[in-house]
Amino acid sequence: NPFHRAGLTGKDQIVAVSDSGLDTQHCFFRDEDGEAGNIYGRWDFTRRKVVNYDWISGEGDHKDAYAGHGTHVAGTVAGEVLVDGKVGDPDRYPSGVAPHARLSFFDMRKAGRGMYNPGADVLFDSVR
């Protein structure tokens, strides 16, 4: 990866992803201890990958049942595989564009529901 060779790996950065949910136990995101930590609705900067998981009130549910879309997107952005409790060799295992970045995730929907909701409209309108 030319970005990684140039030293652009996301080190010391926190990136935000908003999507359908995140599987915090996926090998890209879990911590060495196998736990997600107390990240739901608060920040925990001691975590290896996901330092915050928040949601639209009444909409998010800490799951990614919609074909794993949110997990896939977050992995593309900042995934870094954990194998047997250790970070895997990036030449052997896939990683995201910024594998050393940590994530703040915003869950925008409950499993089994579509993405449209008034709360999401407010969020999207605020960034226009």
Buried (B, 14 or more C-beta within 10 A) or exposed (E): EEEBEEEBBBEEEBBEBBBBBBBBEBBBBBBEEEEBBEBBEEBBEEBBBBBBBBBBEEBBBBBBBBEBBBBBBBBBBBBBBBEEEEBBEBEEBEBBBBBBBBBBBBBBBBBEBEEEBEBBEEBEEEEE
